[in-house]
Structure formats: C-alpha cells, structure tokens
Amino acid sequence: MPGLGIRNRDLGISILDEWNLKKPSAEPPTWTLKIVGRILEDGVDPDQPGVVQKSTPLYPKFSTFFKRVTISLDKRLYPNNHIIMWENARSPAPHEGFEVKRKGDKKFTVNIRLEMHYVPENFKLSPALTEVLGIEVDTRPRIVAGIWHYVKARKLQNPNDPSFFHCDQPLQKVFGEEKMKFTMVSQKISSHLFPPQPILLEHKIKLSGNSPVGTACYDVMVDVPFPIQRELSALLANVEKNKEIKTCDEAICGIITKIHEHRRRRSFFLGFSQSPVEFINALIEPQSRDLKLVFGEPSRNAEKECRSDFFNQPW
C-alpha cells in the first residue's frame, strides 16, 4: 500500500545489447549492454508513437530507485571481471541508466540483480508476522501500527493495565509470550523483518541475428512522491533560502553599523587633528553646561573656578 505522499507507478526497465562484429582486423569485436528505465504514467510510455503528449511531473532518475545493481557475466568468458556492481552509497549521484562494454563474440546469459531502494525502508515480513497482518512487505512504522490495530480489533488490550496486551495464538508465534508491552513491539519484531527480495533478471546476449540490437522490457512497481510533495520540498527549499537571505541581511546590517561607527570615529579624530584647541573647547563646553544643570548651579562660573584665586577666598 502506498504511504502518505507516495503513490505506486510502473518503472519500465529496458535492457539492450548492441554488438559490432564487423570491426577492422586490428580491433576485436565488442558488445555493449545498457540498462535504462523510466516511470510510465498509467502504464504508457509517453515517448511511444501515437501517444498524446501531456505535462507529466518530473520523476527521479533511474538509479535513485535502487540500492545496489549487480551484473554477472559468464565467468568462463570473463574470469577477471565477470561481476560489475554499482552501489548507491558509493555513488549517490543519480544516473539515467547503466552501461557495460566488453570484448567478445560468443553468446551467453547475463544475470542482473536489482536491490530496491525504499524511502522509508521496507522490510519483508516473516511467515508468522505475515499470517497476523496479511502483508508481505511494508515499513516498520506501518507494521507496528498494523499490530496495534490487530490488538484493538480483537480486544486483546489489558483492561487493568492498558500498556500491556494479551497475545492470542498467532501473536504467540511472533513474540513467544502470553502478554506483551506495547513499547516492546518495535524491538521484538526485528527478528521477523528481513531485506526485501531483490529483482532477478536474465538477459541473453546472442551476438547474432538480423539486427545488431537485442531488447528486453520489464515492469517494476515503485513508490514515487506525489507532485504536491515535490512542491512541498521546493517550498522547504525556499524557506531554507529565506533563512540564508535573512542571515545575509543581518550580516549586511552589522557591516553598515560598523561603517557608521568608523565614520564617526574618523570625524572625531579628524576634527582633533585639524584644530585641537577649538575641538577640545567645543567638546568641554556642553559637558560643563550639563554639569551645572546636574548640580543645580547654572550661575557658577567654571572658568573662574579653574583659577588659583578661587581657592584663596575665605570660605
């Protein structure tokens, strides 16, 4: 079943082999194996002749649907490099397809192993857990939710302690206990979850026939995001950009404040250097006036108080 924001679509996989046996005498014959694929809207290839073109969402590239792709050649013909492996973890950049090129003119069978990349990760359920939930592959949260619904539907929850539930016979096959705590379900089902079965394909490279191109096509069901989910991703990307813009604005404001501060300090020192006496007098005059206002003696003569005669007066 598709998850929230996810829908099932056909991934059309095409396997093509091309050979060129009419090489110059100096070069040996070669063949090329190509594995490509695309999402089919309603099971129809939009590039097929006679299909009306319509606006279709931009889907992820072919390699994003796989965790690992392994191509096995005939070991007798290619003893040194008969295994070609691509892993998503080592090469996260998406690709439109894969291509293998080798020398040779003998027909053989290529084995292709495709391990799906699910987001979120999917698991294959054990037979005992499949008997309880009736599903074979799903995500861990949905499996735990399925057990919860199973318990509620059969009224297995302990009325005295709702954090526990009783295990009927199918659940006892899974947990091996008569009662379980809900918080332990996710941990206990780990032994019943396995990696999904890979997709195994065989392709025969004939290296003969009327056409130097051999083709085989397969359909695989994959989960792809809804267009609204991609729009949400774009919105989140815009939010991140807005955060970055806000950070830049704050940095610009800080720089402008520093510029104004340096400009004020420059004016201060420039005025002092041009006319020190006038600058100091102009600086002290408002301070003296403020001092008089603070002491409440606006009639005091600060200039007179600076002379020695002032201090020789009788108190």
C-alpha positions as CSV (number, residue, x, y, z in Angstrom):
1,M,0.0,0.0,0.0
2,P,1.4,3.4,-0.8
3,G,2.4,5.6,2.1
4,L,1.4,9.2,2.8
5,G,2.5,11.4,-0.1
6,I,3.6,8.3,-2.1
7,R,1.9,6.5,-5.0
8,N,2.7,3.4,-6.9
9,R,3.9,3.7,-10.5
10,D,5.3,1.4,-13.2
11,L,9.0,1.7,-13.7
12,G,9.7,0.4,-17.2
13,I,13.1,-1.2,-17.4
14,S,14.7,-1.8,-20.8
15,I,17.7,-4.0,-21.3
16,L,19.5,-3.5,-24.7
17,D,22.6,-5.3,-26.1
18,E,24.4,-3.9,-29.1
19,W,27.2,-5.7,-30.8
20,N,29.6,-4.8,-33.6
21,L,31.3,-7.9,-35.1
22,K,32.5,-6.2,-38.3
23,K,35.4,-4.5,-36.7
24,P,38.7,-3.8,-38.5
25,S,41.2,-6.6,-38.3
26,A,43.2,-4.6,-35.8
27,E,40.3,-4.4,-33.3
28,P,38.5,-7.4,-31.7
29,P,34.6,-7.5,-31.8
30,T,32.8,-5.8,-28.9
31,W,29.3,-5.7,-27.4
32,T,27.5,-3.2,-25.1
33,L,24.8,-3.9,-22.5
34,K,22.6,-1.0,-21.5
35,I,20.1,-0.9,-18.6
36,V,17.7,2.1,-18.7
37,G,14.3,2.9,-17.3
38,R,11.6,5.4,-16.9
39,I,8.4,6.0,-15.0
40,L,5.3,5.1,-17.1
41,E,2.2,7.2,-16.5
42,D,-0.8,4.9,-16.4
43,G,1.5,2.1,-17.8
44,V,2.1,4.0,-21.0
45,D,5.4,5.3,-22.3
46,P,4.9,9.0,-23.1
47,D,7.5,8.8,-25.9
48,Q,5.7,5.9,-27.7
49,P,4.4,6.8,-31.2
50,G,0.8,7.8,-31.2
51,V,0.7,8.8,-27.5
52,V,-0.7,12.3,-26.9
53,Q,1.9,14.3,-25.1
54,K,0.8,15.9,-21.8
55,S,2.5,17.6,-19.0
56,T,3.9,15.0,-16.7
57,P,5.7,15.5,-13.4
58,L,9.5,15.3,-13.2
59,Y,10.3,12.0,-11.7
60,P,13.6,10.9,-10.1
61,K,16.2,9.4,-12.3
62,F,16.5,5.6,-12.8
63,S,19.3,4.9,-10.3
64,T,17.5,6.5,-7.4
65,F,15.1,3.6,-7.2
66,F,17.9,1.1,-6.5
67,K,20.2,0.5,-3.5
68,R,22.5,-1.9,-5.4
69,V,22.8,-3.2,-9.0
70,T,24.8,-6.3,-9.7
71,I,25.6,-7.5,-13.3
72,S,27.1,-11.0,-13.5
73,L,28.7,-12.1,-16.8
74,D,29.8,-15.6,-17.8
75,K,32.8,-16.4,-15.6
76,R,34.3,-18.7,-18.2
77,L,34.4,-16.0,-20.8
78,Y,35.3,-13.1,-18.4
79,P,37.2,-14.7,-15.5
80,N,38.8,-11.5,-14.2
81,N,35.9,-9.1,-14.3
82,H,32.7,-11.1,-14.5
83,I,31.0,-9.1,-11.6
84,I,30.0,-5.5,-12.1
85,M,28.5,-3.8,-9.1
86,W,27.0,-0.3,-8.5
87,E,26.1,0.9,-5.0
88,N,24.0,3.9,-4.2
89,A,26.0,4.6,-1.0
90,R,29.3,4.9,-3.0
91,S,27.8,6.8,-6.0
92,P,24.9,8.9,-4.8
93,A,24.7,11.0,-7.9
94,P,21.6,9.9,-9.9
95,H,22.1,8.2,-13.3
96,E,19.7,7.6,-16.2
97,G,21.0,4.1,-16.6
98,F,23.9,1.7,-16.6
99,E,26.2,0.5,-19.4
100,V,28.7,-2.3,-19.6
101,K,31.0,-2.8,-22.6
102,R,33.2,-5.8,-23.2
103,K,35.2,-7.5,-26.0
104,G,33.9,-10.9,-27.3
105,D,31.8,-12.6,-30.0
106,K,30.3,-15.5,-28.0
107,K,26.7,-15.6,-26.8
108,F,25.9,-16.1,-23.1
109,T,23.4,-15.2,-20.4
110,V,23.8,-12.1,-18.2
111,N,22.3,-12.2,-14.7
112,I,21.1,-8.9,-13.4
113,R,20.3,-8.4,-9.7
114,L,18.4,-5.2,-8.7
115,E,18.0,-4.4,-5.0
116,M,15.3,-1.7,-4.5
117,H,16.0,1.5,-2.5
118,Y,12.9,2.3,-0.4
119,V,12.3,5.6,1.4
120,P,11.3,4.9,4.1
121,E,13.0,1.5,4.3
122,N,10.8,-1.5,3.6
123,F,11.1,-5.0,5.1
124,K,9.9,-8.4,4.2
125,L,7.8,-10.0,7.0
126,S,8.4,-13.5,8.3
127,P,5.6,-16.1,7.7
128,A,4.4,-15.8,11.3
129,L,4.1,-12.0,11.0
130,T,2.6,-12.2,7.6
131,E,-0.1,-14.5,9.0
132,V,-1.0,-11.9,11.6
133,L,-1.1,-8.8,9.3
134,G,-1.8,-10.3,5.9
135,I,1.1,-8.3,4.2
136,E,4.4,-9.4,3.0
137,V,6.4,-6.1,2.6
138,D,6.0,-2.8,4.4
139,T,7.7,-0.2,6.5
140,R,8.4,-0.6,10.2
141,P,6.0,2.1,11.4
142,R,3.2,0.7,9.4
143,I,3.9,-2.9,10.7
144,V,3.8,-1.6,14.3
145,A,0.6,0.3,13.5
146,G,-0.8,-2.9,12.0
147,I,-0.1,-4.9,15.2
148,W,-1.8,-2.1,17.2
149,H,-5.0,-2.3,15.0
150,Y,-4.9,-6.1,15.3
151,V,-4.8,-5.9,19.1
152,K,-7.6,-3.3,19.2
153,A,-9.8,-5.2,16.7
154,R,-9.6,-8.4,18.8
155,K,-9.9,-6.6,22.2
156,L,-6.6,-8.1,23.4
157,Q,-5.6,-5.0,25.4
158,N,-5.3,-5.5,29.2
159,P,-8.2,-3.5,30.8
160,N,-6.3,-3.2,34.1
161,D,-3.0,-2.1,32.5
162,P,-3.5,-0.6,29.0
163,S,0.2,-0.6,28.4
164,F,0.1,-4.4,28.0
165,F,-1.9,-6.7,25.7
166,H,-2.6,-10.4,25.7
167,C,-1.2,-12.5,22.8
168,D,-3.5,-14.9,21.0
169,Q,-2.1,-17.9,19.2
170,P,-0.9,-16.0,16.0
171,L,0.8,-13.4,18.2
172,Q,2.4,-16.0,20.4
173,K,4.1,-17.4,17.2
174,V,5.6,-13.9,16.7
175,F,6.5,-12.9,20.2
176,G,6.7,-16.2,22.0
177,E,5.0,-14.8,25.1
178,E,1.4,-14.7,26.5
179,K,1.4,-10.9,27.1
180,M,3.5,-8.1,25.7
181,K,4.1,-4.4,26.5
182,F,3.3,-2.1,23.6
183,T,6.7,-0.3,24.0
184,M,8.5,-3.6,23.3
185,V,6.7,-4.4,20.0
186,S,9.1,-2.5,17.7
187,Q,12.1,-4.2,19.3
188,K,10.6,-7.7,19.3
189,I,9.6,-7.7,15.6
190,S,13.2,-7.0,14.5
191,S,13.8,-10.7,14.2
192,H,10.8,-11.1,11.9
193,L,11.9,-8.3,9.4
194,F,14.3,-9.1,6.5
195,P,15.5,-7.2,3.5
196,P,13.1,-7.3,0.6
197,Q,13.7,-9.9,-2.1
198,P,15.8,-8.5,-5.0
199,I,14.6,-8.5,-8.6
200,L,16.5,-11.1,-10.6
201,L,16.6,-10.7,-14.4
202,E,18.2,-12.8,-17.1
203,H,19.2,-11.5,-20.5
204,K,20.7,-13.5,-23.3
205,I,23.3,-11.8,-25.4
206,K,23.0,-13.6,-28.7
207,L,25.6,-11.6,-30.8
208,S,23.8,-12.8,-34.0
209,G,20.7,-12.1,-36.0
210,N,19.2,-9.7,-38.5
211,S,19.6,-6.7,-36.2
212,P,22.6,-5.8,-34.1
213,V,20.4,-4.8,-31.2
214,G,18.6,-7.0,-28.7
215,T,15.9,-5.7,-26.3
216,A,14.0,-6.9,-23.3
217,C,11.5,-4.9,-21.3
218,Y,10.2,-5.4,-17.7
219,D,7.8,-3.5,-15.4
220,V,8.5,-3.0,-11.7
221,M,6.2,-1.2,-9.3
222,V,8.0,1.6,-7.4
223,D,6.9,4.3,-5.0
224,V,7.2,7.9,-6.2
225,P,6.3,11.1,-4.4
226,F,3.1,13.0,-5.2
227,P,3.6,16.2,-7.1
228,I,2.4,18.1,-4.1
229,Q,5.2,16.5,-2.1
230,R,7.7,17.8,-4.6
231,E,6.1,21.2,-4.3
232,L,6.4,21.0,-0.5
233,S,10.1,20.1,-1.0
234,A,10.5,23.2,-3.2
235,L,8.7,25.2,-0.5
236,L,11.0,23.9,2.2
237,A,14.0,24.7,-0.1
238,N,12.7,28.3,-0.4
239,V,12.4,28.5,3.4
240,E,16.0,27.5,3.7
241,K,16.9,30.1,1.1
242,N,14.9,32.7,3.1
243,K,16.9,31.8,6.2
244,E,20.1,32.2,4.2
245,I,18.9,35.6,2.9
246,K,17.9,36.7,6.5
247,T,21.4,35.7,7.7
248,C,23.0,37.7,4.9
249,D,20.8,40.7,5.7
250,E,21.8,40.5,9.4
251,A,25.5,40.4,8.3
252,I,25.0,43.4,6.0
253,C,23.3,45.4,8.8
254,G,26.2,44.6,11.1
255,I,28.7,45.8,8.5
256,I,26.7,49.0,7.9
257,T,26.7,49.7,11.7
258,K,30.5,49.2,11.8
259,I,30.9,51.6,8.9
260,H,28.9,54.3,10.7
261,E,30.9,53.7,13.8
262,H,34.2,54.0,11.9
263,R,32.9,57.1,10.2
264,R,32.0,58.7,13.5
265,R,35.4,57.9,15.0
266,R,37.2,59.2,11.8
267,S,35.3,62.5,12.1
268,F,36.3,62.8,15.8
269,F,40.0,62.3,15.2
270,L,40.0,64.3,12.0
271,G,38.5,67.3,13.9
272,F,41.0,67.0,16.7
273,S,43.9,66.8,14.3
274,Q,42.9,69.9,12.4
275,S,42.3,72.3,15.4
276,P,43.0,70.7,18.8
277,V,42.2,73.7,21.0
278,E,38.9,74.6,19.3
279,F,37.9,70.9,19.3
280,I,38.6,70.4,23.0
281,N,36.8,73.7,23.9
282,A,33.8,72.6,21.8
283,L,33.9,69.2,23.5
284,I,34.1,70.6,27.1
285,E,31.6,73.4,26.7
286,P,28.5,71.1,26.6
287,Q,29.9,68.9,29.3
288,S,30.4,71.9,31.6
289,R,26.8,73.1,30.9
290,D,25.5,69.7,31.6
291,L,27.5,69.6,34.9
292,K,25.9,72.9,36.0
293,L,22.5,71.5,35.3
294,V,23.2,68.4,37.3
295,F,24.4,70.3,40.4
296,G,21.6,72.8,40.0
297,E,24.0,75.8,39.9
298,P,23.7,77.3,36.4
299,S,25.2,80.6,37.7
300,R,28.5,79.0,38.7
301,N,31.5,80.2,36.6
302,A,33.5,77.1,35.7
303,E,36.3,79.3,34.2
304,K,36.7,81.2,37.5
305,E,36.8,78.0,39.5
306,C,39.8,76.9,37.4
307,R,42.0,79.8,38.7
308,S,44.1,79.8,41.9
309,D,42.4,82.9,43.3
310,F,39.2,81.0,43.7
311,F,40.8,78.6,46.2
312,N,42.4,81.5,48.2
313,Q,39.0,83.0,49.1
314,P,37.7,82.8,52.6
315,W,35.1,80.1,52.9
